[in-house]
Amino acid sequence: MLLRYLLLSSIVCCFFSLKAAPVADFILSAKQGCVPLTVNYTDKSTGSPVKFEWDFGNGNKSTLQNPSAIYYKSGNFTVSLTVWDASGNKSVKTFNPIRVFKSPLAEFKADTVGCVGDVLNFKDLSSPGDTAIVKWTWDYGDGNITSLQNSTHAYTYDDKFTIGLTVTDGYGCKSLETKVKYVRIKPNAKADFTLNNNFSCSVPTNFIASNKSTGATSYSWSCTNGSTDNTKDFFFTISSFGTFSVTLKAIAANGCSASITKGPINIQKIKADFNFPTGSFCQGTALKFTNASTPNSSSNKYDWDFGDGSSSDSTKNPTHTFANDGTFTISLTVKN
């Protein structure tokens, strides 16, 4: 009877086993970052837990197995996970700290109205977060960007432009400020004119500058001889020898203007001169004569006399062949 009891007891005890208690554990997607920081938590607990309780340290909690949390304020945060198994055994895992950095705040001001070609100023007014700002990126809205903290920019066409400034601090935290259609660029007039002449060999000489501008309602003329006028076309007289230029400023109704300068206008006496081969040459040799007269103007007219009874030559740099032997005197007359 005793042996039978011992055998039964032996058989019954084989059905009992010890189950491991739960051990809380987890991993997180980020240990630090900038406001707002999103962290994804993944449960890695062992021991078959059936209940989960997360405390994210920012005032929020969760009972999900794999939750996420968003940190909207800067600071250091302690995260804990408590797990329970079916028997009520529990385990706690804590991580400290999650570091959340305060982001910088981008802000700026700029010249908001200008004309095509005007240089506008852009000034950074951003505030740092938990560390200094180390990078600036301006977007002028016309396809151009710069990394200067304070910058200047000139637009090549008229429109309204949206300006953006992105700042980045030493922790990599960023902030973007955008101002829609913040800068208005007005169109310019287009300045142009033609001169009736750009050379004279005598004084005084009268000149006419004919206005070819578009988009302008008023004009301002000046010549480097001191002459000025506000008429559409410019009539002026140069009374001294020298080199001169003319400038036209064309002004649109919106106040934007454009300028153009043309010249030189050469006022100088004509001096006839030329170079030629020296020495003795055989009859029938073609000789080249090089004009060295001043000024070298396209409106000059030339008259060569080779002293051999041949017809005169009006070529600027002629070649001449002497048909007879002898000594000849060459002359050049220059007119304008």
C-alpha positions as CSV (number, residue, x, y, z in Angstrom):
1,M,0.0,0.0,0.0
2,L,2.8,2.4,0.9
3,L,4.7,1.6,-2.4
4,R,1.5,2.4,-4.4
5,Y,1.2,5.8,-2.8
6,L,4.8,6.7,-3.5
7,L,4.5,5.8,-7.2
8,L,1.3,7.9,-7.5
9,S,3.0,10.9,-5.8
10,S,5.9,10.6,-8.2
11,I,3.7,10.7,-11.2
12,V,1.6,13.7,-10.0
13,C,4.7,15.9,-9.3
14,C,5.9,15.6,-12.9
15,F,3.1,18.0,-14.0
16,F,4.3,21.0,-12.0
17,S,6.8,23.7,-13.6
18,L,8.1,27.1,-12.6
19,K,7.1,30.0,-15.0
20,A,9.6,32.9,-15.4
21,A,8.4,36.3,-14.1
22,P,8.1,39.2,-16.6
23,V,11.1,41.5,-17.3
24,A,10.2,44.9,-18.7
25,D,12.3,46.2,-21.5
26,F,11.9,48.5,-24.5
27,I,13.8,50.4,-27.3
28,L,13.0,53.9,-28.5
29,S,13.5,55.5,-31.9
30,A,15.2,58.7,-30.7
31,K,17.0,59.6,-27.4
32,Q,17.2,63.3,-28.3
33,G,15.9,65.8,-30.8
34,C,14.2,69.1,-31.4
35,V,10.7,70.3,-30.4
36,P,8.4,68.8,-31.5
37,L,10.1,65.5,-31.0
38,T,8.2,62.3,-31.9
39,V,9.5,59.1,-30.2
40,N,8.3,55.6,-31.2
41,Y,8.5,53.0,-28.4
42,T,8.8,49.3,-29.1
43,D,8.2,46.7,-26.3
44,K,11.0,44.1,-25.8
45,S,9.7,42.7,-22.5
46,T,10.1,38.9,-21.7
47,G,8.0,36.6,-19.6
48,S,4.7,36.9,-21.5
49,P,3.4,40.2,-20.1
50,V,-0.3,40.8,-20.7
51,K,-0.6,44.4,-19.4
52,F,1.4,47.5,-20.2
53,E,1.6,50.9,-18.7
54,W,3.8,53.6,-20.1
55,D,4.7,56.9,-18.5
56,F,6.4,59.3,-21.1
57,G,7.5,61.9,-18.5
58,N,5.6,64.7,-20.3
59,G,2.3,64.2,-18.5
60,N,1.0,61.6,-20.9
61,K,0.6,57.8,-20.4
62,S,-0.4,54.8,-22.6
63,T,-1.5,51.2,-22.2
64,L,-0.6,50.3,-25.7
65,Q,2.2,47.7,-26.2
66,N,4.0,49.8,-28.8
67,P,3.0,53.5,-28.4
68,S,4.4,56.8,-29.7
69,A,4.8,60.1,-27.9
70,I,5.3,63.7,-29.0
71,Y,7.3,66.1,-26.9
72,Y,6.2,69.7,-27.4
73,K,8.3,71.3,-24.7
74,S,12.1,71.3,-24.3
75,G,13.8,69.6,-21.3
76,N,14.9,66.2,-20.0
77,F,12.3,63.5,-19.6
78,T,12.2,60.1,-17.8
79,V,10.2,57.3,-19.5
80,S,9.1,54.2,-17.7
81,L,7.4,50.9,-18.7
82,T,5.5,48.7,-16.2
83,V,4.4,45.3,-17.3
84,W,2.3,42.6,-15.6
85,D,1.9,38.9,-16.4
86,A,-1.3,36.9,-16.0
87,S,-0.4,36.0,-12.4
88,G,0.0,39.7,-11.5
89,N,3.7,39.7,-11.4
90,K,5.1,43.0,-12.5
91,S,8.4,44.6,-13.7
92,V,9.5,48.2,-14.3
93,K,12.0,49.6,-16.9
94,T,13.1,53.2,-16.8
95,F,15.0,55.3,-19.4
96,N,16.5,58.7,-18.4
97,P,16.9,61.1,-20.0
98,I,15.2,61.9,-23.3
99,R,16.6,65.3,-24.2
100,V,14.3,67.6,-26.1
101,F,15.9,70.8,-27.4
102,K,14.1,74.1,-27.8
103,S,14.1,75.1,-31.5
104,P,15.2,78.5,-32.7
105,L,12.5,80.9,-34.0
106,A,13.1,82.4,-37.5
107,E,12.2,86.0,-38.1
108,F,13.3,88.7,-40.4
109,K,12.5,92.1,-42.0
110,A,13.4,93.4,-45.4
111,D,12.9,96.3,-47.9
112,T,9.5,95.5,-49.2
113,V,9.2,97.7,-52.3
114,G,11.8,98.4,-55.0
115,C,12.5,98.8,-58.7
116,V,14.1,96.2,-61.0
117,G,17.8,96.3,-60.3
118,D,17.5,98.0,-56.9
119,V,19.6,96.5,-54.1
120,L,17.3,95.4,-51.3
121,N,18.4,94.7,-47.7
122,F,17.3,91.5,-45.8
123,K,18.0,91.5,-42.0
124,D,17.9,88.4,-39.7
125,L,15.8,88.9,-36.5
126,S,15.8,85.2,-35.4
127,S,15.9,84.1,-31.8
128,P,18.1,81.1,-30.7
129,G,16.7,78.0,-29.0
130,D,18.8,76.0,-26.5
131,T,22.0,76.8,-28.5
132,A,23.3,79.4,-31.0
133,I,22.1,79.6,-34.6
134,V,24.9,78.5,-36.9
135,K,23.2,78.4,-40.4
136,W,20.9,80.7,-42.3
137,T,19.3,80.0,-45.7
138,W,17.4,82.8,-47.5
139,D,15.1,82.1,-50.4
140,Y,14.3,85.2,-52.3
141,G,11.5,83.7,-54.3
142,D,13.1,84.2,-57.7
143,G,15.2,81.0,-57.8
144,N,18.1,82.6,-55.9
145,I,19.3,81.6,-52.3
146,T,22.1,82.7,-50.0
147,S,23.6,81.5,-46.7
148,L,24.6,84.9,-45.3
149,Q,23.0,85.9,-42.0
150,N,22.1,89.4,-43.3
151,S,22.0,89.8,-47.1
152,T,21.2,92.0,-50.1
153,H,19.6,91.1,-53.3
154,A,18.6,92.8,-56.6
155,Y,15.7,91.4,-58.7
156,T,16.0,91.3,-62.5
157,Y,12.2,91.4,-63.2
158,D,9.1,92.9,-61.7
159,D,6.7,90.8,-59.6
160,K,5.6,90.0,-56.0
161,F,8.0,87.6,-54.3
162,T,7.5,85.3,-51.3
163,I,10.5,85.3,-49.0
164,G,11.7,82.4,-46.8
165,L,14.3,82.2,-44.1
166,T,15.4,78.9,-42.5
167,V,17.7,79.0,-39.5
168,T,19.5,76.0,-38.0
169,D,21.2,75.8,-34.6
170,G,24.1,73.8,-33.2
171,Y,21.8,70.9,-32.3
172,G,20.4,70.7,-35.8
173,C,17.1,72.2,-34.8
174,K,15.4,74.3,-37.6
175,S,12.8,77.0,-38.0
176,L,11.3,78.4,-41.1
177,E,9.7,81.8,-41.5
178,T,7.8,82.5,-44.8
179,K,6.2,85.8,-45.8
180,V,4.0,85.5,-48.8
181,K,4.3,88.1,-51.6
182,Y,6.4,90.2,-49.1
183,V,8.5,92.0,-51.7
184,R,7.0,94.0,-54.5
185,I,9.3,94.9,-57.4
186,K,8.1,97.6,-59.8
187,P,9.1,97.7,-63.5
188,N,11.7,100.1,-64.9
189,A,11.6,102.3,-67.9
190,K,14.0,101.2,-70.7
191,A,16.4,104.0,-71.6
192,D,17.9,104.3,-75.1
193,F,18.8,107.0,-77.6
194,T,20.8,107.6,-80.8
195,L,23.3,110.3,-81.7
196,N,23.2,112.0,-85.0
197,N,27.0,112.2,-85.0
198,N,30.0,111.2,-82.8
199,F,32.8,113.2,-84.4
200,S,33.6,116.7,-85.4
201,C,36.8,118.5,-86.5
202,S,35.6,122.0,-85.7
203,V,34.0,123.9,-82.9
204,P,31.3,124.8,-82.1
205,T,29.4,121.7,-83.3
206,N,25.7,121.1,-82.7
207,F,24.5,117.5,-81.8
208,I,21.1,115.8,-81.5
209,A,20.4,112.9,-79.2
210,S,17.1,111.3,-80.3
211,N,15.2,109.6,-77.5
212,K,14.3,105.9,-78.1
213,S,13.2,105.1,-74.5
214,T,10.1,103.1,-73.6
215,G,7.9,103.1,-70.5
216,A,9.1,106.5,-69.4
217,T,7.2,109.7,-68.7
218,S,10.1,112.1,-67.9
219,Y,13.7,112.4,-68.8
220,S,17.0,113.8,-67.6
221,W,19.9,114.5,-70.0
222,S,23.5,115.4,-69.4
223,C,26.7,115.8,-71.4
224,T,30.2,115.8,-70.0
225,N,30.7,119.3,-71.5
226,G,28.2,120.5,-68.8
227,S,25.0,120.6,-70.9
228,T,21.8,119.4,-69.3
229,D,18.1,119.2,-70.3
230,N,14.8,117.6,-69.3
231,T,13.2,117.5,-72.8
232,K,12.4,114.3,-74.7
233,D,15.2,114.8,-77.2
234,F,18.5,116.5,-76.4
235,F,19.9,119.3,-78.5
236,F,23.4,120.4,-77.3
237,T,26.4,122.2,-78.6
238,I,30.1,121.3,-77.9
239,S,32.4,124.3,-78.1
240,S,35.8,122.8,-77.2
241,F,38.0,120.1,-78.5
242,G,38.1,116.9,-76.5
243,T,36.2,113.6,-75.8
244,F,32.7,113.7,-74.5
245,S,29.8,111.3,-73.6
246,V,26.0,111.7,-73.1
247,T,23.8,110.2,-70.4
248,L,20.0,109.7,-70.5
249,K,18.0,108.9,-67.4
250,A,14.5,107.7,-68.3
251,I,11.9,107.8,-65.4
252,A,8.7,105.8,-65.3
253,A,5.4,107.0,-63.8
254,N,6.0,104.7,-60.8
255,G,9.3,106.5,-60.0
256,C,11.6,103.7,-61.3
257,S,14.3,104.8,-63.7
258,A,17.0,103.5,-66.0
259,S,20.1,105.2,-67.3
260,I,22.3,104.7,-70.4
261,T,25.5,106.5,-71.4
262,K,26.8,106.6,-75.0
263,G,30.0,107.9,-76.5
264,P,32.7,108.8,-77.0
265,I,32.0,111.9,-79.0
266,N,35.4,113.0,-80.4
267,I,35.9,116.7,-81.1
268,Q,39.4,117.2,-82.5
269,K,41.3,118.7,-85.4
270,I,42.2,116.4,-88.2
271,K,45.9,115.6,-88.6
272,A,46.8,114.0,-91.9
273,D,49.7,111.5,-91.6
274,F,50.8,108.3,-93.3
275,N,53.6,105.7,-93.3
276,F,55.3,104.4,-96.4
277,P,58.3,102.3,-97.5
278,T,61.5,104.3,-97.8
279,G,64.4,103.8,-100.2
280,S,64.8,103.1,-103.9
281,F,62.4,100.8,-105.7
282,C,62.3,99.3,-109.2
283,Q,59.8,100.6,-111.7
284,G,56.5,98.7,-111.5
285,T,56.9,97.8,-107.8
286,A,53.6,97.9,-105.8
287,L,54.0,100.0,-102.7
288,K,51.7,99.9,-99.7
289,F,50.8,103.3,-98.0
290,T,49.4,103.1,-94.4
291,N,47.1,105.8,-93.2
292,A,48.1,107.2,-89.7
293,S,45.7,110.2,-89.7
294,T,43.9,111.2,-86.5
295,P,41.3,111.0,-85.5
296,N,40.6,107.6,-87.0
297,S,37.0,108.2,-87.9
298,S,34.8,106.2,-90.2
299,S,33.4,109.5,-91.6
300,N,36.8,110.7,-92.8
301,K,37.3,111.1,-96.5
302,Y,40.8,110.7,-98.1
303,D,42.4,112.0,-101.2
304,W,45.8,110.6,-102.1
305,D,48.1,112.3,-104.7
306,F,51.1,110.1,-105.7
307,G,52.8,112.9,-107.7
308,D,53.1,110.8,-110.9
309,G,50.1,112.2,-112.7
310,S,47.9,109.3,-111.9
311,S,44.3,109.7,-110.7
312,S,43.8,110.4,-107.1
313,D,42.9,107.6,-104.7
314,S,40.3,107.8,-102.0
315,T,41.2,104.4,-100.4
316,K,42.2,104.7,-96.7
317,N,45.3,102.5,-97.0
318,P,46.1,102.3,-100.8
319,T,48.6,100.3,-102.8
320,H,50.2,102.1,-105.7
321,T,52.4,101.1,-108.6
322,F,54.6,103.7,-110.2
323,A,54.7,103.2,-114.0
324,N,57.8,105.5,-114.6
325,D,61.1,106.0,-112.8
326,G,61.8,109.2,-111.0
327,T,61.4,110.9,-107.6
328,F,57.9,111.5,-106.4
329,T,56.2,113.6,-103.7
330,I,53.2,112.0,-102.0
331,S,50.4,114.0,-100.4
332,L,47.3,113.0,-98.4
333,T,44.3,115.3,-97.8
334,V,41.9,114.3,-95.0
335,K,38.4,115.8,-94.7
336,N,35.4,115.1,-92.5
